Structures are given as structure tokens and as C-alpha cells.
Amino acid sequence: RLFKELEELMPYNARLISVRLPQIDSTNRVLLDMSVGAATAGPVLDLLKRLEASPRFGPVSVYTVVPPSQTEPLLRYRIMVNYAQKL
């Protein structure tokens, strides 16, 4: 279900690189730690706006931005976002 909802919000030119094991806080909110990438910042910023506007997700925190390298051609963002999945 999570991946289907992410797929609906993901711009065509952005990629989900990884999703770490979700964390559950003391109020039973699910927190997702994800890495997303794109050739430029625009698609990732579009994704952040879509996540924040979605009723299933919430505010997004960007933790790191890694520039492209010889082995990884994408600009990579590590983000955390609340996911409104009922437990």
C-alpha cells in the first residue's frame, strides 16, 4: 500500500532509491526514512510538495543532499516524512 501511494505521488523523473525500516513514535505515528534521487533538484522538490499536500503524508524533513558522483549520477536526498497508516 505504501509503495502504491508513493508511486502515485512520484514525478516521472524522480526515483525512490531506498526506504529504511519505518519507525513508530510514542503517539503511534509511522515515520518513513527514504532516499530519493533525480538528475536535477526540481523533481525532488516537486515530490516534497506533493508529499506535504497529500492527506496520507505530512511535513517533510530533508536531512542530507548528496551531489552526483562518477558512480552515482543522481542528486540524492535523504528525507523523513510522516505516513498516516493506521496501526
C-alpha angles and dihedrals in degrees: 000000000000093000092048091053092047091049090055091054099038115104113235092247097049126081134209104227100179145343116207122214106293117250124220118211128209092274092053094253116149114230118199122207108199141169117214130177144190139167090254135018095252099081093046092049088050089053091050090053092048092050092051092048093048119098089219096056134039143197115348126221119200111211105174141005117202118194121226118277137188091271098037115041096187131088101239128209126191108209138174123208137170115247118206096218111147114235 
